[in-house]
């Protein structure tokens, strides 16, 4: 009897593993290298003044990229960064950063 005591625990862990696999972030977008120096590959900002992108809503990130590109938000570095991006690139990047784990509060480089 005693030697089976670990079994219920093991079975309980299986559904969790399946859920975890389903929520795995998408593959890194091809243009991620254009953003990583300032925003980090994981969306955790690397330089002062660059906002953390991790975990922000997809629609918000995509709209921000559109606004930098069409000049509604006048920020030269972001205008330059969005210049070479196609619509698909911007969607892939917004999707990627939205799927990253948010930064803990108080981390340096926040918005
Ligand atoms: C040279 C540094 C630099 C690079 C490279 C860069 N960014 Fe930024 N980004 C910034 C800064 C600084 C801001 C804040 C601008 C502002 O005040 O609106 C910003 C803002 C943003 C925002 C708005 C976030 C918010 O909370 O409103 C998004 C989205 C974003 N960047 C995405 C990207 C993506 C995607 C790339 C790559 C294609 C990229 N950035 C490349 C520096 C950079």
Boltz pocket constraint, residues with backbone or C-beta under 6 A from the ligand:
constraints:
  - pocket:
      binder: B
      contacts: [[A, 31], [A, 32], [A, 34], [A, 35], [A, 36], [A, 37], [A, 38], [A, 39], [A, 48], [A, 49], [A, 50], [A, 51], [A, 52], [A, 53], [A, 60], [A, 61], [A, 62], [A, 64], [A, 65], [A, 73], [A, 75], [A, 77], [A, 78], [A, 81], [A, 82], [A, 85], [A, 93], [A, 94], [A, 111]]
      max_distance: 6.0
